Each structure stands twice: as structure tokens, then as C-alpha cells.
Amino acid sequence: MLVMLQLRKKRFAQVSMEYLIVVTVAIVLIIPGIYLFYVYTKFHEQAATSRSLYEIGSKIVSAASLVAANGEPARTTLEVELPKTFKQAFILNHEELVFQYDSYNGVSEVVFFSPDNITTNDCRSSPGGVRCNLDLEVGYNKIRIEAIANNVKISKVS
């Protein structure tokens, strides 16, 4: 009887040890998998945001060139959807359209160069030259692009 009890205890101990080994191996495999999935998702989310802002910026710059070529009083309106990680947009020195957005590594920028003088209603001198702020927000925006004298004015339609 005593031998029987000892064998039964050994068998339960063996089953428990095997169970612990299986659980440990599963955890060792699952945790890095979850981390890799998280990093992969963040990377692709950032790539999608960058691609979206690139398309929007390209549309704005090409529309500005078209409006400038037609001259005053030419104008057009664009409807765009800015991603949720969008922070701000501004124009530097009347030639660079800049979009800033939150990325995995901090704040990133997408920059577009315009052959035409582009401006807004809110321009200020800064150490780097002239900075014109665009009043754009996350989500749906209507943007008016119009030729005024020798400039192309970009503004948000309320």
C-alpha cells in the first residue's frame, strides 16, 4: 500500500512538472509574438499615415500649381481626410508645405516643395524665415486654393 501511494505521488509530480514545462514554453513563445505583432502594427500604421499625408500634400501642391498657372481669380476646393496622428501643417518661406505627425519614433514630417509662392492668412517671421500656419485638424477638412496677385493662398473652408 505504501509503495502504491509513493508511485501515485511520483506520477502526480511528473504530470505537474510536465504541465509547468508546457506552460513555460507557451509563455516564452507567446510574449515575443505579441511584441512582434505590436511593433509590426505600429510600423504599418506609421507607413499608412505617411502615405496618406503624401497623397494629400501632392494634391495640394499640384492644385496650387494649376491655380497659379490660370491666374487670378482661379480657385479650387479640395476635400481631405487627415489621419488621427496628424499634428499640424504649415508653409515655410512661401515654398515648402510641411505636415507634422506623431510617429513611432516621435514627431515626423512630410515636406513638399512648390514652384509657386504659396501662403495663408496667418504668416509670421521666424528665425528660419517666414512661417505660415494652416488651420487644419484631424479628420475631414475642406481646403480652398486660390490665386491672389502673385501668390497662391491656401485656407481652410469653415
N, C-alpha and C positions, 0 to 999 in steps of 0.2 A: 504494500500500500504506500509506504514511504517512497519507494522508488518511482511509483506511478505519479505521485504528487511532484516529485522533482522533475520528471520528464515533462509533465504538463507545464510547470513554471518555465522550463527552458524553451518549450515551444512558444508560449506567450511572449517571452522575452525576445525570441527570434522574430516573431511576427511584428512586434513593436519596433524593433530595430530596423527591419526591412521597410516598415511604414515611414519611419523617420528619414531613412535614406531616400525613398521615393519623393517625399515632400520636399526635402532639401534640394534634390536635383531639379524638381519642378520650379522651385523658387529661384534657383540660380539661373535657370533658362528664361523664366518669365520676366524678371525685373529688367535685365538688359534689353529684352524685346520691347517692353513698354517704353523704355528710354529711347531706343532707336526709332520707334514709331512716332514719339513726341517730336524728336529732332527733325525727322523726315517731314512731318506735317508742318512744322514751323517754317522749314526751308521752302516748301512748296507754296505756303501761304504768302511768304515774302516775295517769291518769284511772281505769283499771280498779281500781287499789288503793284509791283514794279512794272509788269507788262501792261496792266490797266492804266497806270499813270502815263506810261509811254504812249499808249494809243490816244489818250485824252490830250496830252501835250502836242503830239503830232497834228491832231485835228485843229487845235487852236492856232498853231504856227502856220499851217497851210491855209486856214481860213483868213488869218491876218494878211498873208501874202496876197491872196486873191482879192481881198477888200482893198489893200493898198494899191494894187495894180489897177483896179477900177476907179479909184479916187473918190473924193467926196461927192455925194452923200451916200456912198455904198455902205451897206451893213448886212450882217447876218447874225443869226442866233443859233447857238449850239446847246443841246441838252445832254448833260453828262451825269454820270453816277460815280461819285468819288468813294473809294474804299474806306472801310472803318478805321484803318491805321493812318489815314491822311492827317497831316498836322496843319500845314499852311502852304500858300502859294504866293510868290512874289516875282517881280521883274527887276533885274539888275541892269543899270546903265542903259535902259531902253532897248536892250538887245538880247538878254538872257531870261527865259521863262524858267523858273525853278519851282519844283514841287518837293516838299519835305514830307516824310512819312516815318512812322515808327517801324523799325525792323528788328530782327533777332539780335543784331549787334549794336543797337542804339538807333539814332536818327540817321536816315539815309536821304539822299537827294537824287532827283531825276532832273537833268538840265537840258534845255532846248535853246538853240541859237536861232534868232530871227534875223533875216537880212533887212527887215524894215524896222523903223522906230516904233516900238510898242510901249504903251503907257497905260496908266489907270488914273482915277481921281485922287488917289492917296499916295503921292510921291514925296519923299523926303531925302535930303542929303545925308549920307552916311560916310564913314571913313573909307569904304570901298567904292564910293561913287554915289549914284542915285538909286534908291530902293523904292519901288512902287508896290504896295501891298494889294493883293487881290482878296476880296472878301468872300472866299469860298468856304463851304462847310462840308462835312462828311455827309454823304447821301446825294440826293437829287439837286442839281444846280442848273439854272439857265444862264448862259453866258452870251452877252451881246458883244460883237466885234464890229466896230465902225471906223470908217476913215474920217479923220478930222485934220484939216490942213496937211501938214507933212508927217503926221503921226497916225498910228492905229490905236484906238482906245479900246481896252478890254474891260468890261464891267459885268457884275452880276445883275441879272434882272430880278427884281423883287417879286 
